[in-house]
Amino acid sequence: DYVIDYQVEARDDHQGNPAFYIRFIVEPDDQPSPEKIRKLNRFLGSVETMLLSLSLGRWPYVQVSEKRSLLDVAS
């Protein structure tokens, strides 16, 4: 329930090697519980392990970002 969206980008990493950047977007939480953090870390680890097992020829970089609201600024 914590992950609300994801983004995938295929590009080279900082060393020029082919990579996938997978970013999971989560709801902001000022004080996530230790259990929530453990579950999220377990999920991220399982995604990375699964992608590595597929031998796709790209290194998976799994990341987390909080959902951000867009500000409507009148000019």
C-alpha positions in Angstrom: 0.0 0.0 0.0 3.0 2.3 0.5 4.1 2.3 -3.1 1.7 4.4 -5.3 3.6 4.5 -8.6 6.9 3.7 -10.3 9.1 5.0 -13.1 11.7 3.1 -15.2 14.5 4.7 -17.1 17.1 2.9 -19.2 20.4 4.8 -19.5 24.1 4.4 -18.7 25.2 4.7 -15.1 28.0 7.0 -14.0 30.7 4.6 -15.3 29.1 4.3 -18.7 27.6 0.8 -18.1 24.0 0.0 -19.3 21.6 0.3 -16.4 17.9 0.5 -15.4 16.8 3.1 -12.9 13.7 2.0 -11.2 12.1 4.6 -8.9 9.2 3.6 -6.7 7.1 6.6 -5.6 5.7 6.4 -2.0 3.3 8.5 -0.1 5.1 11.0 2.2 5.4 9.8 5.8 7.0 12.0 8.5 7.4 9.1 10.9 7.4 5.7 9.0 7.3 2.8 11.4 10.3 0.4 11.6 8.0 -2.3 10.2 7.0 -0.2 7.2 10.7 0.5 6.5 11.6 -3.2 6.8 8.8 -4.2 4.4 9.8 -1.5 1.9 13.5 -2.6 2.1 12.5 -6.2 1.6 10.4 -5.3 -1.4 13.2 -3.2 -3.0 15.6 -6.1 -2.4 13.3 -8.6 -4.0 12.8 -6.4 -7.1 16.6 -6.0 -7.5 17.2 -9.7 -7.0 14.5 -10.6 -9.5 15.8 -8.2 -12.2 19.4 -9.5 -11.7 18.1 -13.1 -12.2 16.7 -12.2 -15.6 20.2 -11.3 -17.0 18.9 -8.3 -18.9 22.4 -6.9 -19.6 21.7 -3.8 -17.5 22.4 -3.2 -13.8 19.2 -2.4 -11.8 19.4 0.7 -9.6 16.3 0.5 -7.4 15.4 3.8 -5.7 12.6 5.4 -3.6 11.1 8.9 -3.9 8.3 10.5 -2.0 5.3 11.8 -3.9 5.6 15.6 -4.2 2.7 18.0 -4.8 2.9 20.6 -7.5 2.5 24.1 -6.3 0.1 26.3 -8.3 1.9 29.7 -8.2 0.0 32.6 -9.6 2.1 35.1 -11.5 
